[in-house]
């Protein structure tokens, strides 16, 4: 099963777009996906497509603030990279807030033995059950790796409350690293969950 999945998984890239905007509603993730998919409708049918979490600043009044250098980063199959670049120059309506998408840069995925995702969800809210879920998923993929789980965290998406954890994986076999980044871990990839990135040091798990 894992060999067949690995053989069928497409090579992937990250495409990082400059972004102009000041804030979004705290419950922005579903709306952001829909706004992007309106411009790139093929993303709805692309199981490997995902949106990285925005590096936004939480507030206590229902919005998140966007830093000046915030980037909108998509992970897509390499063969879709040129099509995804059509997002540059577009205005996105995200739940009534306007974002202007700027120029983009394509990044290749690195075969690194340490990977990190700032939010991974499996549906389990207890840390021990979450870790068991991830260990089972990795075993099913035939990927031996050690994991370090961060504190529980929550997000709002489309009116739903989703519980997850920050997660670092180390001792990932380098020949499996890109494959694992291509498919991600856990659920809710469209909301930025389970999108793994290269990580040089295991930090930021609080």
N, C-alpha and C positions, 0 to 999 in steps of 0.2 A: 504493500500500500504506500509506504513512505517513498520507495524508489519510483513508483509510478507518479506520485504527486510531484516529486522533485523533477522528474523528466518533463512534466507538463507545465511546470512553473516558468513563466517568462522572465527573462532578465529585466530588471527594473532600474529606474533612475529617480532621483529627486530633482524637482524643478522648483526653484525658489524665486518668487516674484516680489519685487518691491511693492509696498502697500501704503496707500495714503488714507488715513482715517484717524479719528480720535478715540472712539469708543464703540462698544457693541453691547447688547444686552447680555447679562450673565448666562442666559439660556440661548446662546447663539449658535451652537454647533450644528443642529439640524438645519437651521436656516442658512448657514454658510454653505453646507453641502448642497442644498437645493439651489442656491444662487450660482454656485460654480457649475453644477450640472445643467443649468439652463443654458450656459454658454458652451459647455462640453457634454452634450447629452449622452455620449458613449460611456461616460463614467458610471452611469447607472447600471450598465450591463458588464462592467469590468470588475471581476471579483478581486483583482490585485490592486485596484485603485484605492487610494486613501488620502486623507488630508492630515498633515501633522498638526498637533496642537499649536495654537497661536501662543506666543510668549506675551501674554496679556497680564495686566495687574488687576487683581480682584479688589472690589470695593464692598461696602456694606449698604449700598443704595441701588442695587439691581443692575449695575452695568460693570463691564470690565474696561480698563483704559488701555489704549494701544500705544506703545512706545514709538518714537519717531522712526526707528530702524526695524520695526516689526516686518516680518516676511511671511507671506502666504506660501507654504511649501506643499506641493503635491508629490505623492509617490505613485508612479505609473509605470506600466511596462515600457521598455525602451522603444518599442515600435510605435508607441503612442506619444512619444516626446514631442515630435514636431506638431502633432495635432493639439497637444496641450498648450503650446506656446501661443495659440490663438486667444488665450485668456488675457494676454498683455494688452493694455490700453482700454480694457472694458471697465464699466462701472457696475458694481454689484450692489443690489438692494438686499441687505441682510436684516430682515425683520424691521424694516423702516430706517435703518442706518445705511449710509452710503459709503462704500469703499471703492477707491480707484486703484486698479491693478496696474503696476508699472512693468518695467523691463524684467527679464528673467535670466537666470543662469542655471545650467544643467549640471548636476553633480552625479558622478558615478558612485555606486555603493562600494564600500571598502570591505575586503575580507579580513575582518578583525575578530579577535577572540573574545573581546568584551563588548557587549551590546547593552543598550539601555532604552527603556520606554518610561515616560513620566506618568503614564496612566494606562494600566492594563485591567480589564474586567473579564471575569469568567461567569459572573452571576452569583458567585459565593462572596458573602460579606465578611466571614471570619477568616483571619489570616491563614490559619492552618489548613482550612479547606481550599482557599485560593492557591496556596503553595502546592497542595496535592493536585489540584486541577492542572497547574502549569507543568508539574513533574510528569503527570500522565500524558499531557499533550506533547511534551518533548520526547517522552519514551515512544509514543506512537509515531513520531517523525523519525525515530532512530537517531536522535541527536543527544549525546551525553553532554551535559552542561551543569554547572553549579549556579544556584540562584541566590540573590539577596533581595529580600522584600522590604519595601519602605512602609511608611505608615498608611493606614486607610485614608482614602480621600473620596470625595463625591463630586459629581457634576450634574448639572441640569441639561437636558436635551429633549426638546419637543415636549416639555411638560413632564418628562420622566426624571426620576432621581436615580442615578447610576453610581454604584459603589465600585471602587477599584483600588489599585495599589501602584506605586512606583515599583519598577522592577529592573534589576541589573542581572545580567547573565555573564558569567566568566568561564573560562576554559572551554569556550565554544570551538569545536574543530573548524579551522579556517576554511576547509573545503566545504563546510556546511553553512558558513556565516552569511553569504549572499542569499542563499536559498531561504534561510530563516528570516532575513530582512524582507525578502520578496513576499512571503506569505503572512508575516506578522504572528502575533500570539493573542489568544483570547477572542473576545467579541467586539462588536461596534467599531470596526475599522474606519467606517465613514465618518465617525465622530472624532477621529484622531486617537483612538484607543489601540494599544498594542502595536503601534508603529515603532519598530526598533531602529536605533541609530548607533553609529560608532561611538564608543565611549572609552577614553583613555584611562580614566580613573573612576573607581566606583564611589561616587559622591552624590549628593543631592537627593538622597532617599528619604529625607524627613518629610 
